[in-house]
Amino acid sequence: MMRMPWFRWHAPKSVAEAATILADEGPQAMLIAGGTDLVPNMKRRHQEPAALVALRGLGELKRIANGAGLTLGAGLTLAEVVESRSVRENYRALYHAAAQVATPQLRNMGTLGGNVCLDTRCTYYNQSYEWRKAIDFCMKKDGETCWVATASKRCVAVSSTDTAPALIALGAKVRLVSAEGTRELDLADLYANDGMEYLTRRPDEILTEIALPAASGWKSAYWKLRRRGSFDFPVLGVAAAVRAAPDGTVEDARIVLGAVASRPILTKAGELLAGKRLTDEVIEEVAAKVASRAKPMDNTDLEIYWRKEVVPAFVGYALREARGDDMRATRMRIARQAL
């Protein structure tokens, strides 16, 4: 049995109180909401915080506000995001992504903010303490060598969040709150291409909400590759959002790749698609160019070269769905669930 390490527990009544506690506790404190990723990591001694600051009971983190766009509290469970009518009807990529995270039980516990800030993953890292000790610890925790790329000076653990690529494609911004104040930034800027320091969020900051711009004119989709049709983390995620003129000419577009680097990759799809129609030929051409950005490492499930080879196909699926094609049969074959 894997047991939790000792820690102090704080249950603040407000975000302001939580921010004050984080400031007082210092870098050794961590936030916990659903705990679906943090608790297993603590049991395996990946993360050993001296104190936990609980956010689950904070109602101010569970708000949904409609306005010019849509604002989602970071404390909303993934199940609540999936059930949101505004998300289902206007932000399909987010709906697709949230609905494919793990299992219904975990979606009932895991939060949107937790998935956005999800720890990076690696075959050599996501093991028990004893397993890691037996081969000598890796760079990400307790060791000095990256066992995926032994000459690498940085950790190449892979980004494993589903919702972040979808939210970036949709143009999301995030709000971070600390005892010193508040700052907002594009969600894409929350990530760094480093498996260890993968977030630009400071230890004393709390991600409180995610703001989506107006969805008028935009169509979006998210496609996920995993070995099993349920539970597994992505080994490839593709989010596409397209805004087209009435005549079908693309005015703006974003394609984001997930699970192929230590951060979601925002591609130059907008430049490639602008002024063109989403014909099959254009989709094939753009998919091939976008796929060149994918450089998966041999640190997750499935064979590395095959994972790279299927990227153009998944980009094509996402663009065709954004175009309005009926992709239900293909999605059922790949995702094994109706979305």
VOPAGU-2260 file (C-alpha; in pm, 1 decimal, decimal comma):
REM VOPAGU-2260
SITE   aa  ch    i         X         Y         Z
SITE  MET   A    0       0,0       0,0       0,0
SITE  MET   A    1     126,5     345,7     -92,4
SITE  ARG   A    2      73,3     590,9     190,4
SITE  MET   A    3      55,7     967,7     188,8
SITE  PRO   A    4     347,4    1162,4     338,4
SITE  TRP   A    5     281,8    1389,1     636,0
SITE  PHE   A    6     154,1    1740,9     560,3
SITE  ARG   A    7     -31,6    2032,5     714,2
SITE  TRP   A    8    -390,0    2093,2     596,2
SITE  HIS   A    9    -552,2    2433,1     545,3
SITE  ALA   A   10    -919,0    2485,3     458,1
SITE  PRO   A   11    -958,4    2857,4     376,3
SITE  LYS   A   12   -1301,8    3016,1     343,1
SITE  SER   A   13   -1212,4    3245,3      54,0
SITE  VAL   A   14    -964,5    3287,3    -228,8
SITE  ALA   A   15    -811,9    3583,1     -46,7
SITE  GLU   A   16    -751,9    3370,7     262,0
SITE  ALA   A   17    -604,2    3092,5      49,0
SITE  ALA   A   18    -365,6    3339,8    -115,7
SITE  THR   A   19    -254,4    3466,3     225,4
SITE  ILE   A   20    -187,3    3111,2     344,5
SITE  LEU   A   21      16,0    3036,2      32,2
SITE  ALA   A   22     224,2    3347,3      89,2
SITE  ASP   A   23     284,0    3253,7     453,8
SITE  GLU   A   24     365,4    2888,4     384,4
SITE  GLY   A   25     604,5    2958,3     100,0
SITE  PRO   A   26     703,0    2733,7    -194,1
SITE  GLN   A   27     655,9    2414,3       7,7
SITE  ALA   A   28     276,4    2457,3       1,7
SITE  MET   A   29      55,7    2328,2    -280,4
SITE  LEU   A   30    -306,2    2374,3    -379,9
SITE  ILE   A   31    -551,2    2085,7    -385,4
SITE  ALA   A   32    -901,3    2081,2    -533,2
SITE  GLY   A   33   -1016,4    1744,6    -672,0
SITE  GLY   A   34    -682,0    1583,0    -597,7
SITE  THR   A   35    -713,6    1326,7    -877,5
SITE  ASP   A   36    -354,7    1391,3    -993,2
SITE  LEU   A   37    -190,1    1533,6    -681,4
SITE  VAL   A   38    -289,3    1257,6    -437,8
SITE  PRO   A   39    -145,6     971,0    -649,8
SITE  ASN   A   40     165,7    1180,8    -706,6
SITE  MET   A   41     206,9    1230,2    -333,7
SITE  LYS   A   42     167,4     857,8    -271,4
SITE  ARG   A   43     442,8     788,4    -523,9
SITE  ARG   A   44     655,1    1068,2    -369,2
SITE  HIS   A   45     659,2    1270,2    -690,2
SITE  GLN   A   46     539,4    1570,0    -493,4
SITE  GLU   A   47     590,2    1610,2    -118,3
SITE  PRO   A   48     436,2    1940,6      -7,9
SITE  ALA   A   49     473,2    2042,5     354,4
SITE  ALA   A   50     122,7    2192,2     345,1
SITE  LEU   A   51    -191,8    2158,3     134,0
SITE  VAL   A   52    -435,7    2444,4      80,5
SITE  ALA   A   53    -781,2    2309,1      -4,1
SITE  LEU   A   54    -989,3    2494,2    -265,1
SITE  ARG   A   55   -1276,5    2251,7    -315,5
SITE  GLY   A   56   -1515,3    2428,7     -77,7
SITE  LEU   A   57   -1473,5    2775,1    -231,0
SITE  GLY   A   58   -1795,7    2867,5    -410,9
SITE  GLU   A   59   -1635,0    3168,1    -579,6
SITE  LEU   A   60   -1425,5    2925,9    -787,3
SITE  LYS   A   61   -1732,8    2749,2    -925,1
SITE  ARG   A   62   -1904,1    3036,9   -1101,7
SITE  ILE   A   63   -2014,6    3039,0   -1464,2
SITE  ALA   A   64   -2069,3    3386,5   -1606,3
SITE  ASN   A   65   -2207,3    3464,6   -1950,5
SITE  GLY   A   66   -2132,3    3800,6   -2106,4
SITE  ALA   A   67   -1944,0    3897,9   -2417,1
SITE  GLY   A   68   -1788,7    3553,3   -2385,1
SITE  LEU   A   69   -1791,3    3288,7   -2112,2
SITE  THR   A   70   -1607,6    3285,5   -1779,7
SITE  LEU   A   71   -1555,0    2953,5   -1604,2
SITE  GLY   A   72   -1441,5    2919,9   -1245,1
SITE  ALA   A   73   -1131,6    2705,3   -1207,8
SITE  GLY   A   74   -1304,4    2504,3    -933,4
SITE  LEU   A   75   -1574,8    2369,1   -1164,4
SITE  THR   A   76   -1549,5    1994,6   -1199,1
SITE  LEU   A   77   -1491,2    1856,4   -1544,9
SITE  ALA   A   78   -1836,1    1696,8   -1524,3
SITE  GLU   A   79   -1989,2    2040,2   -1459,7
SITE  VAL   A   80   -1801,4    2180,6   -1760,3
SITE  VAL   A   81   -1936,0    1899,0   -1978,9
SITE  GLU   A   82   -2289,5    1960,4   -1852,7
SITE  SER   A   83   -2275,7    2335,6   -1923,6
SITE  ARG   A   84   -2511,0    2421,3   -2209,0
SITE  SER   A   85   -2299,5    2721,7   -2308,7
SITE  VAL   A   86   -1989,5    2503,3   -2339,0
SITE  ARG   A   87   -2167,7    2229,9   -2536,0
SITE  GLU   A   88   -2329,8    2469,1   -2782,0
SITE  ASN   A   89   -2064,0    2737,2   -2830,3
SITE  TYR   A   90   -1725,4    2592,9   -2732,8
SITE  ARG   A   91   -1730,4    2242,8   -2873,2
SITE  ALA   A   92   -1353,9    2187,1   -2848,7
SITE  LEU   A   93   -1367,6    2236,6   -2472,3
SITE  TYR   A   94   -1670,1    2010,3   -2446,8
SITE  HIS   A   95   -1491,1    1738,7   -2647,1
SITE  ALA   A   96   -1177,0    1771,5   -2434,8
SITE  ALA   A   97   -1343,3    1773,2   -2093,8
SITE  ALA   A   98   -1571,3    1482,5   -2187,1
SITE  GLN   A   99   -1271,4    1264,8   -2277,1
SITE  VAL   A  100   -1071,2    1316,3   -1958,5
SITE  ALA   A  101   -1034,6     992,2   -1763,3
SITE  THR   A  102   -1359,1     831,3   -1637,8
SITE  PRO   A  103   -1694,8     967,6   -1514,6
SITE  GLN   A  104   -1585,2     912,8   -1154,8
SITE  LEU   A  105   -1268,3    1116,0   -1202,1
SITE  ARG   A  106   -1450,6    1387,3   -1397,6
SITE  ASN   A  107   -1685,2    1420,7   -1100,5
SITE  MET   A  108   -1383,6    1502,4    -880,0
SITE  GLY   A  109   -1123,2    1659,2   -1106,0
SITE  THR   A  110   -1149,3    2031,9   -1172,7
SITE  LEU   A  111   -1098,3    2247,6   -1479,8
SITE  GLY   A  112    -817,1    2438,6   -1309,8
SITE  GLY   A  113    -652,6    2115,3   -1203,9
SITE  ASN   A  114    -654,3    1980,6   -1558,6
SITE  VAL   A  115    -516,6    2306,9   -1696,5
SITE  CYS   A  116    -229,3    2286,1   -1444,0
SITE  LEU   A  117    -182,8    1909,5   -1474,9
SITE  ASP   A  118     163,8    1774,7   -1406,1
SITE  THR   A  119     372,2    1659,9   -1703,2
SITE  ARG   A  120     409,8    1284,9   -1750,8
SITE  CYS   A  121     684,0    1039,0   -1845,0
SITE  THR   A  122     731,3     662,8   -1847,0
SITE  TYR   A  123    1031,5     700,7   -1616,1
SITE  TYR   A  124     859,7     943,6   -1378,5
SITE  ASN   A  125     508,5     809,4   -1330,7
SITE  GLN   A  126     615,6     503,1   -1137,1
SITE  SER   A  127     631,3     407,7    -771,0
SITE  TYR   A  128     913,4     536,5    -551,9
SITE  GLU   A  129    1070,7     190,5    -534,4
SITE  TRP   A  130    1063,6     149,5    -916,4
SITE  ARG   A  131    1230,6     485,0    -970,2
SITE  LYS   A  132    1488,9     418,0    -702,1
SITE  ALA   A  133    1577,8      83,5    -861,0
SITE  ILE   A  134    1678,4     240,7   -1194,4
SITE  ASP   A  135    1815,2     558,7   -1031,6
SITE  PHE   A  136    1588,0     860,5   -1011,9
SITE  CYS   A  137    1526,2    1082,1   -1314,6
SITE  MET   A  138    1591,2    1452,6   -1357,8
SITE  LYS   A  139    1229,5    1547,5   -1284,3
SITE  LYS   A  140    1246,0    1413,9    -927,5
SITE  ASP   A  141    1549,9    1332,8    -713,7
SITE  GLY   A  142    1788,7    1253,6    -999,8
SITE  GLU   A  143    2014,7    1430,6   -1249,9
SITE  THR   A  144    1961,8    1240,2   -1576,4
SITE  CYS   A  145    1670,2    1244,4   -1818,6
SITE  TRP   A  146    1633,4     876,1   -1905,1
SITE  VAL   A  147    1441,1     960,3   -2223,5
SITE  ALA   A  148    1720,4    1176,8   -2365,4
SITE  THR   A  149    2029,4    1120,9   -2152,5
SITE  ALA   A  150    2221,3    1410,5   -2310,4
SITE  SER   A  151    1936,2    1656,6   -2254,9
SITE  LYS   A  152    1990,0    1941,1   -2011,7
SITE  ARG   A  153    1617,5    1973,8   -1951,8
SITE  CYS   A  154    1335,2    1738,9   -1862,2
SITE  VAL   A  155    1126,7    1630,2   -2161,2
SITE  ALA   A  156     824,0    1499,5   -1967,8
SITE  VAL   A  157     514,7    1555,0   -2180,2
SITE  SER   A  158     216,0    1783,6   -2127,5
SITE  SER   A  159     -82,3    1560,1   -2047,9
SITE  THR   A  160    -371,1    1804,9   -2021,2
SITE  ASP   A  161    -668,2    1768,5   -2256,3
SITE  THR   A  162    -846,1    2095,1   -2181,5
SITE  ALA   A  163    -547,6    2328,0   -2230,4
SITE  PRO   A  164    -506,4    2269,9   -2608,1
SITE  ALA   A  165    -880,6    2321,8   -2654,5
SITE  LEU   A  166    -884,1    2638,4   -2444,5
SITE  ILE   A  167    -579,3    2782,1   -2621,1
SITE  ALA   A  168    -741,9    2717,9   -2959,7
SITE  LEU   A  169   -1048,2    2902,7   -2832,6
SITE  GLY   A  170    -837,8    3204,9   -2730,1
SITE  ALA   A  171    -875,7    3165,0   -2352,5
SITE  LYS   A  172    -721,2    3388,4   -2089,8
SITE  VAL   A  173    -660,9    3301,5   -1723,4
SITE  ARG   A  174    -668,2    3502,2   -1402,9
SITE  LEU   A  175    -404,8    3440,8   -1135,0
SITE  VAL   A  176    -454,8    3573,5    -783,4
SITE  SER   A  177    -195,1    3612,2    -509,3
SITE  ALA   A  178    -160,5    3809,1    -187,8
SITE  GLU   A  179      20,1    4072,1    -394,4
SITE  GLY   A  180    -257,9    4120,5    -648,9
SITE  THR   A  181    -407,2    3984,8    -968,6
SITE  ARG   A  182    -270,4    3931,0   -1316,0
SITE  GLU   A  183    -422,0    3804,9   -1639,0
SITE  LEU   A  184    -248,5    3637,1   -1929,0
SITE  ASP   A  185    -322,0    3435,7   -2238,8
SITE  LEU   A  186    -350,8    3070,7   -2147,6
SITE  ALA   A  187     -76,4    2985,9   -2397,9
SITE  ASP   A  188     162,2    3198,1   -2189,8
SITE  LEU   A  189      92,5    2988,8   -1879,7
SITE  TYR   A  190     314,8    2711,9   -2018,0
SITE  ALA   A  191     688,4    2667,6   -2066,1
SITE  ASN   A  192     854,9    2394,4   -2271,6
SITE  ASP   A  193    1020,9    2232,1   -1971,7
SITE  GLY   A  194     895,4    1912,6   -1812,1
SITE  MET   A  195     991,4    2031,9   -1464,6
SITE  GLU   A  196     910,7    2404,9   -1473,0
SITE  TYR   A  197     613,9    2363,8   -1706,2
SITE  LEU   A  198     400,9    2646,4   -1562,8
SITE  THR   A  199     473,4    3018,1   -1540,0
SITE  ARG   A  200     232,5    3037,9   -1246,1
SITE  ARG   A  201     420,6    3129,9    -930,3
SITE  PRO   A  202     385,7    2903,5    -623,0
SITE  ASP   A  203     196,1    3178,9    -439,1
SITE  GLU   A  204     -62,5    3225,4    -717,7
SITE  ILE   A  205    -406,1    3067,5    -753,6
SITE  LEU   A  206    -564,7    3014,6   -1093,3
SITE  THR   A  207    -916,6    3136,2   -1024,9
SITE  GLU   A  208   -1094,9    3159,8   -1358,7
SITE  ILE   A  209   -1070,8    3104,3   -1731,3
SITE  ALA   A  210   -1223,0    3359,1   -1968,3
SITE  LEU   A  211   -1330,1    3265,4   -2319,8
SITE  PRO   A  212   -1397,4    3530,3   -2586,1
SITE  ALA   A  213   -1726,5    3546,8   -2773,5
SITE  ALA   A  214   -1776,3    3236,3   -2985,8
SITE  SER   A  215   -1964,9    3414,0   -3264,7
SITE  GLY   A  216   -1848,4    3283,3   -3601,1
SITE  TRP   A  217   -1610,6    3025,8   -3453,2
SITE  LYS   A  218   -1636,1    2647,6   -3494,4
SITE  SER   A  219   -1408,9    2417,1   -3299,1
SITE  ALA   A  220   -1324,9    2055,0   -3225,8
SITE  TYR   A  221   -1083,0    1845,4   -3020,2
SITE  TRP   A  222    -952,8    1500,5   -3112,0
SITE  LYS   A  223    -765,8    1271,5   -2876,2
SITE  LEU   A  224    -549,3     966,7   -2935,3
SITE  ARG   A  225    -507,3     709,9   -2658,4
SITE  ARG   A  226    -474,5     334,9   -2639,9
SITE  ARG   A  227    -809,4     278,0   -2468,8
SITE  GLY   A  228   -1131,5     462,6   -2536,5
SITE  SER   A  229   -1159,1     556,8   -2170,0
SITE  PHE   A  230    -935,7     656,3   -1881,9
SITE  ASP   A  231    -600,0     697,6   -2058,4
SITE  PHE   A  232    -403,2    1020,4   -2081,5
SITE  PRO   A  233    -355,5    1156,4   -2434,3
SITE  VAL   A  234     -58,9    1053,5   -2645,5
SITE  LEU   A  235    -181,4    1309,8   -2898,0
SITE  GLY   A  236    -436,7    1586,9   -2872,7
SITE  VAL   A  237    -542,3    1816,7   -3157,3
SITE  ALA   A  238    -762,7    2121,0   -3100,9
SITE  ALA   A  239    -881,9    2330,1   -3395,6
SITE  ALA   A  240   -1085,7    2649,6   -3399,5
SITE  VAL   A  241   -1184,0    2820,4   -3725,0
SITE  ARG   A  242   -1371,3    3142,9   -3802,3
SITE  ALA   A  243   -1494,9    3164,3   -4159,6
SITE  ALA   A  244   -1672,8    3430,5   -4362,9
SITE  PRO   A  245   -2021,2    3355,4   -4503,9
SITE  ASP   A  246   -1860,5    3243,1   -4831,9
SITE  GLY   A  247   -1644,8    2988,0   -4646,0
SITE  THR   A  248   -1318,1    3181,3   -4661,8
SITE  VAL   A  249   -1114,8    3137,9   -4343,2
SITE  GLU   A  250   -1070,3    3465,4   -4156,9
SITE  ASP   A  251    -882,5    3324,9   -3857,7
SITE  ALA   A  252    -784,0    2985,3   -3724,9
SITE  ARG   A  253    -589,7    2821,2   -3444,0
SITE  ILE   A  254    -461,2    2465,6   -3424,1
SITE  VAL   A  255    -299,3    2345,6   -3103,1
SITE  LEU   A  256    -113,9    2018,7   -3053,0
SITE  GLY   A  257    -111,4    1849,4   -2714,2
SITE  ALA   A  258      89,6    1560,5   -2565,8
SITE  VAL   A  259     378,8    1598,8   -2814,1
SITE  ALA   A  260     596,7    1832,4   -2605,2
SITE  SER   A  261     625,0    1963,0   -2251,0
SITE  ARG   A  262     365,2    2229,1   -2331,4
SITE  PRO   A  263      73,4    2260,0   -2574,1
SITE  ILE   A  264     200,5    2383,4   -2910,2
SITE  LEU   A  265      14,9    2671,4   -3074,2
SITE  THR   A  266      91,3    2634,4   -3445,1
SITE  LYS   A  267      86,4    2886,6   -3729,4
SITE  ALA   A  268    -237,0    2747,7   -3870,1
SITE  GLY   A  269    -393,2    3094,5   -3876,6
SITE  GLU   A  270    -130,8    3213,1   -4123,7
SITE  LEU   A  271    -157,1    2895,0   -4330,4
SITE  LEU   A  272    -536,6    2901,6   -4357,1
SITE  ALA   A  273    -614,4    3272,9   -4376,6
SITE  GLY   A  274    -789,5    3365,6   -4698,9
SITE  LYS   A  275    -842,0    3005,5   -4806,6
SITE  ARG   A  276   -1142,1    2777,4   -4811,1
SITE  LEU   A  277   -1137,0    2454,0   -4614,1
SITE  THR   A  278   -1125,5    2226,0   -4915,0
SITE  ASP   A  279    -994,7    1872,3   -4877,3
SITE  GLU   A  280    -677,0    1974,5   -5057,7
SITE  VAL   A  281    -615,0    2271,7   -4827,3
SITE  ILE   A  282    -684,4    2060,2   -4519,0
SITE  GLU   A  283    -437,5    1794,9   -4634,8
SITE  GLU   A  284    -169,7    2054,8   -4708,5
SITE  VAL   A  285    -210,7    2239,9   -4378,3
SITE  ALA   A  286    -229,8    1916,7   -4177,6
SITE  ALA   A  287     105,6    1806,9   -4316,0
SITE  LYS   A  288     269,2    2140,5   -4229,9
SITE  VAL   A  289     118,1    2155,3   -3881,2
SITE  ALA   A  290     228,6    1798,1   -3813,1
SITE  SER   A  291     591,7    1899,0   -3866,0
SITE  ARG   A  292     574,2    2076,9   -3529,0
SITE  ALA   A  293     503,8    1750,0   -3350,3
SITE  LYS   A  294     820,9    1595,8   -3211,7
SITE  PRO   A  295     699,6    1330,5   -2967,7
SITE  MET   A  296     952,0    1157,0   -2744,3
SITE  ASP   A  297     966,1     792,9   -2640,8
SITE  ASN   A  298     822,1     861,5   -2295,7
SITE  THR   A  299     452,5     775,7   -2324,8
SITE  ASP   A  300     232,0     498,5   -2459,1
SITE  LEU   A  301     237,9     367,5   -2819,8
SITE  GLU   A  302     521,6     363,8   -3071,5
SITE  ILE   A  303     693,6     698,6   -3122,3
SITE  TYR   A  304     714,3     700,5   -3504,6
SITE  TRP   A  305     353,7     591,3   -3549,0
SITE  ARG   A  306     240,2     866,0   -3310,5
SITE  LYS   A  307     406,8    1123,6   -3535,1
SITE  GLU   A  308     268,3     967,4   -3851,7
SITE  VAL   A  309     -94,1     996,5   -3735,7
SITE  VAL   A  310     -72,9    1369,5   -3651,3
SITE  PRO   A  311    -178,9    1484,4   -4001,7
SITE  ALA   A  312    -482,0    1253,2   -3989,3
SITE  PHE   A  313    -595,4    1391,8   -3653,9
SITE  VAL   A  314    -543,5    1752,0   -3766,9
SITE  GLY   A  315    -756,5    1665,6   -4068,3
SITE  TYR   A  316   -1030,6    1516,6   -3848,4
SITE  ALA   A  317   -1042,7    1833,0   -3637,0
SITE  LEU   A  318   -1052,4    2067,2   -3937,1
SITE  ARG   A  319   -1320,8    1866,3   -4114,4
SITE  GLU   A  320   -1537,0    1870,8   -3803,9
SITE  ALA   A  321   -1482,7    2245,8   -3769,1
SITE  ARG   A  322   -1581,0    2273,7   -4135,9
SITE  GLY   A  323   -1912,4    2110,6   -4051,5
SITE  ASP   A  324   -1856,6    1754,0   -4171,9
SITE  ASP   A  325   -2040,0    1472,7   -3994,8
SITE  MET   A  326   -1750,9    1299,2   -3816,5
SITE  ARG   A  327   -1957,5    1092,8   -3574,7
SITE  ALA   A  328   -1867,2     753,7   -3722,2
SITE  THR   A  329   -1494,9     834,8   -3726,9
SITE  ARG   A  330   -1508,1     978,2   -3376,4
SITE  MET   A  331   -1687,2     669,4   -3245,6
SITE  ARG   A  332   -1421,1     447,7   -3402,5
SITE  ILE   A  333   -1136,2     647,7   -3249,1
SITE  ALA   A  334   -1278,4     785,9   -2925,1
SITE  ARG   A  335   -1519,8     496,2   -2869,0
SITE  GLN   A  336   -1779,9     733,8   -2735,3
SITE  ALA   A  337   -2046,3     957,7   -2885,5
SITE  LEU   A  338   -1972,1    1326,2   -2841,7
